[in-house]
Amino acid sequence: MNRPSPAARQPLVRSALPAVLTALTAAAAVVAAVLLTGTGSPRAQAGPSAVARSAAPALVGHWVGSWAASPAGAEPGTAVRGLAGRSVRNVVHTSIGGTSARIQFSNLFGTRPLTIGHASLALAAAPGSPAAAPGTLRRLAFGGRQQVTIPPGQAVVSDPVRLDVPRAADVLVSTYSPTPGGPVTFHPHARQTNYLASGDHTQDAGGAAFAVRTPYWRYVTALDVWSTSARGAVVALGDSITDGVTATFGADRRWTDDLAAQLPGYGVLNEGISGNRVLLGGMGGSAADNPSALDRLDRDVLSRTGVRAVVVELGINDILRSPQQLDPARIVDGLRELVHRAHVRGLRVIGSTLSPFGGHGNVGAEQERVRQEVNAAVRAGGVFDDVVDFDVVLRDPGNPQRLLAAYDCGDHLHPNDAGYRAMAGAVDAGALTGWLSPLTRP
């Protein structure tokens, strides 16, 4: 397998602290305790600090992404008032656990400052429930303050909070906006029930006030955990197939969820957006919504916490969406550019072939030709470090231009739950992570 050159494998984090610490004074212990509360200083953002009680080696921890979702656009109908006077309770599903957590909130598609008056974090009392598990509700702060204002186009990360977060658990992330914040930055295909309430209910342990159900994630774009055992995070960069738009609702059956079960010790971050393309952005009449993979790579991959490797599943919408890209070389060149930029950051990149779409919509021979030529280039090497052949995995052997019926959700484009499981099973965990060394402490 091809690997990035040594020059490309730049360190992703700062050098590890010395493994052996001298005994700390009482004053140093006080300082460490302050850092654990998350004061908003750079050192507090770096994570919890362990106080050494002897000269024995200290446990070395680091921040790792456990969940993420790409901000995809501005929520329709929110341009004037946003969600002023309402509480949002997002339900997100972790891929890896830790002893502390922090949350990223985004105002990427906002046109005015977004004020979050209060925010909170909790473990869900039951899968998909808006109620918090007893004793897990934590108030979030930002630089030591409960309120934060996020400028248009920007994001903010909360101070860390102490909370034992399990892997494969539902976490509640709640926000309250006291004033109109303009267009709401959202991810429309959460495949998860989320909740709204009138008034400030961010500190409610119960879920009774959250009577409005919604399929969107709003404002929240990442959850990081502090871990002493995690080896890093893997990002899946893709379109609706990675987004899991046809997976069973509320069951966490996207192919990335199945992949997370196969990669103990690694966070798996789903950065799929329905309709996403390699080369062009825009969706639903808005040129700003649904930015291309090339435009969002820095934001959704390179800036994610602890990322070590990427799986790219993209190109189908370049062929199918108007304006259709019928030059396979341009799609392949775009994929090569993604890989080059990831290599500069020392990331390994696994790329997929384009899965069958015969029988979907008005697909014809010309679109199939482009798909086959892109796949031939990917299989030939020189594009990705390794290849996962989703085409071979999902196609009907008797009619290879179409999905296997057992994997077809019914639209001849998107897999069903069984198809997503097959995709995850096709990813070579060794090719993805075998060459990586453990993360060092940031």
C-alpha positions in Angstrom: 0.0 0.0 0.0 1.1 3.5 -0.7 1.8 5.8 2.3 2.3 9.5 2.5 6.0 10.5 2.4 7.7 11.1 5.7 7.6 14.8 5.0 3.9 14.6 4.6 3.4 12.8 7.8 3.6 15.9 10.0 2.7 15.6 13.6 -0.9 16.5 14.3 -0.4 17.6 17.9 2.3 19.1 20.0 5.0 16.9 21.5 4.1 14.7 24.5 4.8 15.9 28.0 7.7 14.0 29.7 6.6 10.6 30.9 8.1 11.1 34.3 7.0 13.9 36.5 8.6 15.1 39.7 6.5 15.4 42.8 4.3 18.4 42.5 4.0 21.0 45.3 0.7 21.8 46.9 0.5 25.0 44.9 0.8 23.1 41.6 -2.1 20.9 42.7 -4.3 24.0 43.1 -3.3 25.2 39.7 -4.2 21.8 38.2 -7.6 21.9 39.9 -8.3 25.2 38.4 -7.4 24.0 34.9 -9.9 21.1 35.3 -12.8 23.5 35.7 -12.2 24.9 32.2 -11.4 28.6 32.6 -11.2 29.3 28.9 -7.5 29.8 29.0 -5.4 28.0 26.3 -4.2 25.5 28.8 -7.7 24.8 30.0 -8.8 24.1 26.5 -5.9 21.6 26.2 -7.7 19.3 28.6 -7.8 18.0 32.1 -4.5 17.8 34.0 -3.5 14.9 36.2 -1.7 15.6 39.5 1.2 13.2 39.9 1.5 11.7 43.3 4.9 10.1 42.8 7.6 9.9 40.2 5.8 7.0 38.5 4.8 7.6 34.8 1.6 9.7 34.5 -1.3 8.7 32.4 -1.2 10.7 29.2 -4.5 11.9 27.8 -5.7 13.8 24.8 -8.8 15.2 23.1 -10.4 13.0 20.5 -13.5 13.5 18.3 -16.3 11.2 19.3 -19.1 12.6 17.2 -19.4 15.2 14.5 -21.9 16.4 11.8 -21.1 18.9 9.1 -23.1 22.1 9.0 -24.9 21.8 5.7 -26.9 25.0 5.3 -29.3 27.6 6.7 -32.6 26.1 8.1 -35.5 27.3 6.0 -37.9 29.7 7.7 -35.4 30.9 10.3 -33.9 33.9 8.4 -35.7 36.6 10.6 -36.0 35.3 14.1 -33.9 32.2 14.2 -35.0 30.2 17.3 -35.2 33.2 19.6 -36.8 32.3 23.0 -36.6 28.5 22.3 -34.5 25.7 23.6 -32.9 23.1 21.3 -32.1 19.6 22.6 -29.9 17.7 20.2 -29.4 14.0 20.6 -26.0 12.8 19.3 -24.4 9.3 19.4 -20.8 8.8 20.6 -18.3 6.5 18.9 -15.7 6.6 21.7 -15.8 7.4 25.4 -13.9 9.6 27.8 -13.8 11.2 31.2 -14.5 14.8 30.1 -16.3 16.4 27.1 -16.5 19.6 25.2 -18.9 20.8 22.4 -18.5 22.8 19.2 -21.3 25.1 18.2 -21.5 26.7 14.7 -23.0 29.9 13.3 -21.5 29.2 9.9 -24.6 30.1 7.9 -25.8 32.9 10.2 -26.0 36.4 8.9 -25.9 38.1 12.4 -24.3 37.2 15.7 -25.8 34.2 17.5 -26.2 34.5 21.2 -26.4 31.3 23.2 -27.7 32.4 26.6 -27.3 29.0 28.3 -26.1 25.5 27.1 -25.9 22.1 28.8 -24.6 18.6 28.3 -26.0 15.3 29.7 -26.3 11.6 29.0 -29.7 10.6 27.7 -31.8 8.5 30.2 -32.6 6.1 27.4 -31.7 5.9 23.7 -33.3 8.9 21.9 -34.9 10.2 25.1 -35.0 14.0 25.8 -34.6 13.2 29.5 -31.2 13.2 31.1 -29.8 10.3 33.1 -29.8 11.1 36.8 -26.7 13.1 37.9 -25.3 13.7 34.4 -26.6 17.2 33.6 -23.7 19.7 33.2 -23.9 23.4 32.5 -21.6 24.5 29.7 -19.5 27.6 29.9 -17.4 29.5 27.4 -14.3 31.1 28.7 -15.8 30.8 32.2 -19.1 32.5 31.2 -22.5 31.0 30.7 -23.3 33.2 27.7 -21.5 33.4 24.4 -22.0 35.3 21.2 -20.8 33.6 18.0 -20.1 35.9 15.0 -21.6 35.0 11.6 -19.6 32.4 9.9 -17.8 31.4 13.0 -17.8 28.5 15.6 -17.0 28.3 19.3 -15.9 25.4 21.5 -17.1 25.1 25.1 -15.0 24.8 28.2 -14.4 21.1 29.2 -16.8 19.6 31.7 -16.1 16.5 33.8 -18.5 13.7 32.7 -17.9 10.0 32.2 -19.1 9.6 28.6 -19.5 6.0 27.4 -18.9 4.9 23.9 -22.0 4.2 21.8 -24.1 6.4 24.0 -26.7 9.1 23.3 -25.7 12.5 24.6 -28.0 15.5 25.0 -26.7 18.9 23.9 -29.0 21.7 24.7 -28.9 25.4 23.8 -31.1 28.5 24.5 -31.1 31.6 22.4 -32.7 34.6 24.1 -32.6 36.9 21.0 -33.1 36.6 17.3 -30.0 35.0 15.7 -31.0 34.9 12.1 -30.6 31.8 9.9 -30.0 28.6 11.9 -27.0 26.6 11.0 -28.3 23.0 10.7 -27.8 19.5 9.5 -31.0 18.3 7.9 -30.6 14.6 7.8 -29.8 13.6 11.4 -31.8 10.4 11.1 -32.4 11.0 14.8 -35.3 12.6 16.7 -34.2 15.9 18.3 -36.4 18.3 20.4 -37.5 21.9 20.8 -39.1 23.7 23.8 -40.4 27.2 24.4 -38.4 29.1 26.9 -35.1 28.2 28.6 -35.1 24.6 29.5 -31.4 23.8 29.1 -31.1 22.9 32.8 -34.2 20.6 32.8 -33.2 17.0 33.6 -36.6 15.9 32.5 -37.8 16.0 28.9 -41.5 17.1 29.4 -40.9 20.6 28.1 -39.4 19.3 24.9 -42.7 18.5 23.2 -41.7 19.4 19.6 -39.9 16.6 17.7 -37.6 17.4 14.8 -35.3 15.5 12.5 -32.6 18.2 12.4 -29.4 18.8 14.3 -29.0 22.6 15.0 -25.9 24.5 15.9 -24.0 21.5 17.4 -21.2 20.2 15.1 -18.8 18.2 17.2 -18.4 16.5 20.5 -14.8 15.7 21.8 -13.9 13.5 24.7 -10.8 13.4 26.9 -9.3 9.9 26.7 -6.2 8.2 28.0 -6.6 5.2 25.6 -8.0 6.4 22.3 -5.7 6.2 19.3 -7.3 9.0 17.3 -10.3 9.7 15.0 -11.3 8.6 11.5 -13.4 11.0 9.4 -15.8 9.8 6.8 -16.2 12.5 4.1 -19.1 11.8 1.8 -22.5 12.4 0.4 -26.0 11.1 1.3 -24.7 7.5 1.4 -22.3 8.4 4.2 -24.9 10.7 5.7 -27.1 7.6 6.0 -30.3 9.2 4.7 -32.0 5.8 4.2 -30.8 4.1 7.4 -33.5 3.2 10.0 -34.5 6.3 11.7 -33.2 6.6 15.3 -31.3 3.3 15.2 -27.7 4.5 14.4 -27.4 2.1 11.4 -25.3 4.3 9.1 -22.3 2.6 7.7 -20.1 4.8 9.9 -21.9 3.6 13.0 -21.1 0.0 12.0 -17.5 1.1 11.2 -17.2 2.5 14.7 -18.0 -0.9 16.2 -15.1 -2.3 14.2 -12.6 0.2 15.3 -12.2 0.1 19.1 -10.0 2.9 20.2 -10.9 5.2 17.4 -13.5 7.9 17.1 -15.5 7.8 13.9 -16.8 11.1 12.7 -19.5 11.2 10.0 -19.0 14.3 7.8 -21.5 13.2 5.1 -23.9 15.8 3.5 -26.7 14.7 1.3 -26.2 15.9 -2.2 -22.5 16.7 -1.7 -20.1 16.9 -4.6 -16.3 17.0 -4.9 -16.2 20.0 -7.2 -19.3 22.2 -6.8 -21.3 23.5 -3.9 -24.8 24.8 -3.7 -28.2 23.2 -2.9 -31.8 24.1 -3.1 -31.3 27.5 -4.8 -28.6 28.6 -2.4 -25.0 28.8 -3.6 -23.7 28.9 0.0 -25.5 25.8 1.3 -23.9 22.4 0.9 -20.3 23.5 0.2 -18.2 21.2 -2.0 -15.8 18.7 -0.4 -12.9 20.8 -1.6 -14.4 23.9 0.1 -15.2 22.1 3.4 -12.2 19.9 3.7 -10.3 22.2 6.1 -13.4 22.7 8.3 -14.9 19.2 8.4 -11.7 17.1 8.2 -8.4 18.8 8.9 -9.7 20.8 11.9 -11.4 17.9 13.6 -9.9 16.8 16.9 -7.4 14.0 16.8 -8.1 13.0 13.2 -5.6 10.5 11.8 -7.2 9.0 8.7 -10.0 9.8 6.2 -12.4 7.6 4.2 -13.7 9.5 1.1 -17.0 8.4 -0.5 -17.7 11.1 -3.1 -18.3 11.6 -6.8 -21.8 10.3 -7.5 -23.5 13.6 -7.2 -20.9 15.2 -9.5 -22.2 12.9 -12.2 -25.9 13.0 -11.3 -26.6 16.5 -10.1 -27.1 19.4 -12.5 -24.8 20.7 -13.9 -23.6 17.1 -14.5 -19.9 16.6 -14.6 -19.3 14.2 -17.5 -15.5 14.5 -17.6 -14.2 11.7 -15.3 -10.8 13.3 -15.3 -12.0 16.4 -13.5 -13.7 14.3 -10.8 -10.5 12.2 -10.3 -8.4 15.4 -10.2 -10.6 16.8 -7.5 -10.2 13.6 -5.5 -6.4 13.8 -5.9 -6.5 17.4 -4.6 -8.4 16.2 -1.5 -5.8 13.5 -0.9 -2.9 15.9 -1.4 -4.2 18.4 1.1 -4.8 15.6 3.6 -1.3 14.2 3.1 0.2 17.7 3.9 -1.4 17.2 7.3 -0.1 13.7 7.7 -3.4 11.9 7.2 -3.9 8.6 5.6 -6.7 8.6 3.0 -8.8 5.6 2.0 -11.0 6.2 -1.1 -14.1 4.3 -2.3 -15.2 3.4 -5.8 -18.6 4.8 -6.8 -21.4 2.4 -6.1 -24.0 1.5 -8.7 -26.9 3.8 -9.6 -28.5 2.1 -12.6 -32.3 2.5 -12.5 -32.2 5.6 -10.4 -34.0 8.6 -12.0 -33.0 9.3 -15.6 -29.6 7.7 -15.3 -28.3 6.7 -18.8 -25.3 5.2 -20.5 -23.3 8.5 -20.4 -23.5 8.7 -16.6 -22.6 5.0 -16.3 -19.6 5.6 -18.5 -18.3 8.3 -16.2 -18.8 6.2 -13.1 -16.9 3.3 -14.7 -14.0 5.5 -15.7 -13.7 7.1 -12.3 -13.8 3.6 -10.7 -11.1 2.4 -13.1 -8.8 5.3 -12.1 -9.4 4.7 -8.4 -8.7 1.0 -8.7 -5.5 1.6 -10.8 -3.9 3.4 -7.8 -2.3 6.8 -7.7 -5.4 8.5 -6.3 -5.8 7.2 -2.7 -3.5 5.4 -0.3 -5.9 2.4 -0.2 -9.2 1.6 -1.9 -12.4 0.2 -0.4 -14.5 -1.2 -3.4 -18.0 -0.2 -2.5 -19.0 -0.9 -6.1 -18.1 -4.5 -5.9 -19.6 -4.8 -2.4 -23.0 -3.4 -3.3 -23.6 -4.3 -6.9 -25.7 -7.1 -8.3 -23.3 -9.7 -9.8 -25.9 -10.5 -12.5 -26.5 -6.8 -13.3 -23.5 -4.9 -12.1 -24.8 -1.5 -13.1 -27.4 -1.9 -10.3 -27.4 -2.4 -6.5 -28.0 -5.9 -5.3 -31.7 -6.0 -4.4 -30.9 -7.2 -0.8 -28.9 -3.9 -0.3 -31.2 -1.5 -2.2 -33.5 0.8 -0.1 -35.8 0.9 -3.1 -34.5 4.0 -5.0 -31.7 2.1 -6.8 -29.1 4.6 -5.4 -29.0 4.4 -1.6 -28.3 1.2 0.4 -30.6 -0.1 3.2 -29.3 -1.1 6.6 -27.9 -4.4 5.3 -26.1 -2.5 2.6 -24.6 -0.1 5.1 -23.4 -3.1 7.2 -21.8 -4.6 4.1 -20.0 -1.3 3.4 -18.6 -1.1 6.9 -17.5 -4.7 6.7 -15.6 -4.0 3.5 -13.3 -1.4 5.1 -9.9 -2.9 6.0 -9.3 -1.7 9.5 -5.6 -2.6 9.2 -5.2 -0.5 6.1 -7.0 2.3 7.7 -5.3 2.4 11.1 -2.5 -0.2 11.2 0.4 2.2 10.5 -0.7 4.9 12.9 1.1 5.4 16.2 -0.8 6.5 19.3 -1.7 10.1 19.6 0.4 12.2 22.0 -0.9 14.6 24.4 -1.8 18.0 22.8 
